[in-house]
Amino acid sequence: MKLFEILTGIEIYQLPEMFGHKKVSVFLEPIEDILIRDVPYSKQDENTIYFNTSGYAEALVSGFLPAVECLFIDKSAITLDPGLEYEELRINRSQFVTKNYFDRAISEFEEVFKYSETIVKSSPKNKEQFKKEWKECIRVKLYCTYQLDSLIKILKNKDIPGEAFNIKNFYDVEVCNKNIETLKEQAISLGKDLPEKCDYIFIIKSLRVDYFQKIKLFVNE
């Protein structure tokens, strides 16, 4: 049974040519599978990451970015009714913003930023190729900016995406780098005192609440 399916990541900003969208889809496995062999499951295709409940719980504990970010999506961007399980996790979402999540978010940002610094290779004298590389560099640096913006909003327990930046302000590589450095400093400051990890048992109980209620009724009969 599908519990929820949420669009996540930078893609919710709906910027042109900004990578493909990604969804997180969580399903409740049959109770017999849990009782016989409770095995975490995850699978990823081009557009969706699928989890069973234990797989999603492990993803949250490990700080897997889409698993955490899908709890911070603005409700106006959620088209599929996610149900009580999602709402319970969303209400308590701040406890899933851990050092594991923060470290992974910064690491992913650093990887993209490092790539952005290698894009422009041509001399300005080669106008056509230089312009093409410059545009790509700006595009990737804008992506870096949104990575940090999302991280900061999540650290402040705010919904994402929030208001989009005015792309016209990103007219130069130096300006982009200055904005990125300011956001990075802010994110690092906000991420100083995060807990190492979150409560796996709480996540499982929230996702399997239907089974726990049925077991409770059965015991009380």
Beta strands, then each sheet from edge to edge (+ up, - down):
strand 1: 2-8
strand 2: 22-27
strand 3: 42-44
strand 4: 48-52
sheet 1: 1+ 2- 4- 3+
end
